[in-house]
Structures are given as structure tokens and as C-alpha cells.
């Protein structure tokens, strides 16, 4: 082989070596990226229901939405709101006073889809609203959001979530004509010091006379 041919051959060998090195580097980079993606799994979305012991019971929901025989509104174990005697004389015969309960219902992020973790809460709520003790009452489902995001977006999201809860209740035995839905966005924060707090994202059930 002539000297020129030998030089051409060596150049070709070096070119092939460089090409092979580039391929090896590319494969190694791709493998490393894949390994990195698998090394940090995404956080799983909870799908198991909250244990029954942590969800409000049917009885506790009924107790907070019904009116006692003495025309007081049961608002929990610590206090009750009693109608004044004058108000009782003029309005008690017409319809029972309103009462409400605030529910922590989990939704998918930026969505009106009710998460599986709230299954027990929703089931107990439907059972309570269908109970004989509340059969003469109608209910307003009011949705609220936290303070993150624009006012218009939060208003629409709260409306969608209130409708989602209403639709669930109708699908689980509560008559549609006993339910109305409304969204109030972030207008009434429970925790004003922390607008992003979880307790601000809630659904309130307001009971009124039949």
C-alpha cells in the first residue's frame, strides 16, 4: 500500500473512531436522563378514602343542620344560636331558621373533580341530607376557594365545585329540587392571615325551611 493510501486509511479510521465516540456519548446521556427521571417518582395522588373516624359522621352532620325543638340552631358542641323571642313569634311558624356546616372536600388541582379521599365524607353527607330528620329542609351548596389566583377564576372554580357536590348528592338519593348551588370564590376566607391555607378551600351546606 502506498504512503498516500496509508494516510487516507488512517484518516478514515480516526473519523470512524470519533463517530463511534459521539454515539457512545449520546447513548450514555440518554440512559442517564432516563435513570434520573425514574429516580424521582412523581407524588402519587391519594385515592383511598379518608378513614371513617376522620370524616364527619352522618349524625354530626344532621345535628348541625337540624333545628332543635326549642327553636335553637345546633352549631356544634360548644354553642348554639337561639332565635330571639320576638323573632320566634313572627317567623318560627313560617319556616325553620337556617343552619350550616362547613365541609372540607378535596378536589383535584384546578378541577371540580371530587377526589377519592373525600368518598366517606360525601357518602355521609348524602345520607344525612336524605335522613328523616332533615326531610323538610332544603339546602344551598356554597363553594369557596383559597385566595390564590384571580378573583374571576376563583369564582368560576367555586361555582363548578358547588355544582359537582350538588350533582353527587342528587346521584346518591337527594332530590334535586331540594338543592341549589352557588360559588363565592375567595370572598370569605376562613384564614385571612394565610390566603393559601387549605381550610379556605371548602364547601358549605346551608339548610333552610322546606
C-alpha positions in Angstrom: 0.0 0.0 0.0 1.4 3.4 -0.9 2.1 6.0 1.7 -0.8 8.2 0.5 -3.2 5.3 0.7 -2.0 4.5 4.2 -2.6 8.1 5.3 -6.1 8.1 3.8 -6.8 4.8 5.6 -5.7 6.2 8.9 -7.8 9.3 8.4 -10.9 7.1 7.8 -10.1 5.1 11.0 -9.9 8.3 13.1 -13.1 9.6 11.6 -14.9 6.4 12.4 -13.5 6.4 16.0 -14.8 10.0 16.5 -18.2 9.0 15.2 -18.3 6.0 17.5 -17.3 8.1 20.5 -20.2 10.5 19.7 -22.7 7.6 19.5 -21.5 6.2 22.8 -21.8 9.6 24.5 -25.3 10.1 23.1 -26.5 6.7 24.4 -24.9 7.4 27.8 -26.6 10.8 28.1 -30.0 9.3 27.1 -29.6 6.5 29.7 -28.6 8.9 32.4 -31.6 11.1 31.7 -33.9 8.1 31.8 -32.4 7.0 35.1 -32.8 10.4 36.5 -36.5 10.5 35.5 -37.1 7.2 37.2 -35.1 8.1 40.3 -37.6 10.8 41.5 -41.1 9.3 41.0 -44.0 11.8 41.0 -46.0 12.1 44.1 -49.0 9.7 43.9 -52.5 11.3 44.1 -54.3 9.9 47.1 -57.1 7.6 46.1 -58.0 5.8 49.3 -60.9 7.2 51.3 -60.3 9.1 54.5 -60.8 6.6 57.4 -64.4 6.8 58.8 -63.0 8.0 62.1 -61.7 11.2 60.4 -64.7 12.0 58.3 -67.8 13.8 59.8 -70.4 11.2 60.8 -74.0 11.2 59.5 -75.2 12.1 63.0 -72.8 15.0 63.4 -73.9 16.5 60.0 -77.6 16.0 60.9 -77.1 17.6 64.3 -75.5 20.7 62.8 -78.2 21.2 60.1 -81.4 20.5 62.1 -83.3 22.8 64.4 -83.9 21.7 67.9 -87.4 21.6 69.4 -86.7 24.8 71.3 -86.1 26.7 68.1 -82.4 26.9 68.6 -79.9 26.2 65.8 -77.4 23.5 66.8 -74.0 24.8 65.7 -71.8 22.3 67.5 -70.9 21.1 71.0 -69.8 24.5 72.3 -72.6 26.9 71.5 -75.9 27.4 69.7 -77.6 30.4 68.1 -81.0 31.0 69.7 -83.8 32.9 68.0 -84.9 36.0 69.9 -88.4 35.6 71.4 -89.9 38.3 69.1 -88.3 36.8 66.0 -89.5 33.3 67.1 -93.0 34.6 67.5 -93.1 36.1 64.0 -91.0 33.7 61.9 -90.9 30.2 63.6 -94.3 29.3 62.4 -93.4 30.2 58.8 -90.2 28.2 58.4 -87.3 26.9 60.4 -84.2 29.2 60.7 -81.2 28.4 58.6 -78.3 26.4 59.8 -75.0 25.5 58.1 -72.0 23.2 58.2 -68.6 23.7 56.6 -67.2 20.6 54.8 -63.6 20.0 53.8 -64.0 18.3 50.5 -60.9 17.5 48.4 -60.9 18.3 44.7 -58.3 17.6 42.0 -55.9 20.5 41.5 -57.6 23.3 39.5 -60.6 21.0 38.9 -64.1 20.2 40.0 -63.4 16.5 40.2 -64.0 15.2 43.8 -61.1 13.2 45.0 -61.4 9.7 46.3 -60.1 10.8 49.7 -63.4 12.5 50.3 -65.6 9.4 49.5 -66.6 8.8 53.1 -67.4 12.5 53.7 -69.5 12.7 50.6 -71.3 9.5 51.4 -72.1 10.6 54.9 -73.3 14.0 53.7 -75.7 12.4 51.2 -77.0 10.1 53.9 -77.5 13.0 56.3 -79.4 15.1 53.8 -81.6 12.2 52.9 -82.4 11.4 56.5 -85.9 11.7 58.0 -84.7 14.4 60.4 -83.9 16.7 57.6 -86.6 15.7 55.1 -88.4 19.0 55.5 -85.4 21.1 54.6 -83.8 22.5 51.5 -80.1 23.0 51.1 -77.8 25.6 49.4 -74.4 24.2 48.4 -71.9 27.0 48.6 -68.4 26.6 47.2 -65.3 28.6 48.3 -61.7 28.7 47.1 -58.4 29.9 48.6 -57.0 33.3 47.8 -54.5 32.1 45.1 -55.4 33.1 41.6 -57.6 35.8 40.1 -61.0 36.7 41.5 -62.8 35.7 38.3 -61.1 32.3 38.0 -61.7 31.5 41.7 -65.4 32.5 41.3 -65.9 30.2 38.4 -64.0 27.3 40.1 -66.0 27.6 43.2 -69.2 27.5 41.2 -68.1 24.4 39.4 -67.2 22.7 42.6 -70.5 23.5 44.2 -72.3 22.1 41.2 -70.1 18.9 41.4 -71.1 18.4 45.0 -74.8 19.0 44.2 -74.6 16.5 41.3 -73.0 13.9 43.6 -75.8 14.4 46.2 -78.5 14.1 43.5 -76.8 10.9 42.3 -76.9 9.5 45.8 -80.6 10.0 46.6 -81.1 13.6 47.5 -83.9 15.2 45.5 -82.7 17.8 43.0 -85.5 20.2 43.9 -84.1 20.4 47.5 -80.7 21.6 46.3 -79.3 24.8 44.9 -75.6 25.6 44.3 -73.6 28.8 44.5 -69.9 29.8 44.2 -68.4 32.6 46.2 -64.8 32.3 45.1 -62.2 33.6 47.7 -64.5 36.3 49.0 -64.9 34.8 52.5 -61.6 33.3 53.7 -61.6 31.4 56.9 -57.9 32.0 57.3 -57.3 35.6 56.2 -53.8 35.5 57.5 -52.9 32.7 55.1 -55.0 33.1 51.9 -53.5 29.8 50.5 -54.4 27.8 53.6 -56.3 24.5 52.9 -59.2 25.4 55.2 -60.2 28.2 52.8 -60.9 25.6 50.1 -64.3 24.3 51.3 -67.9 23.7 50.6 -70.6 24.9 53.0 -74.1 23.3 53.3 -76.7 25.8 54.3 -80.1 24.4 55.4 -83.3 26.4 55.2 -87.0 25.7 55.6 -88.8 23.4 53.3 
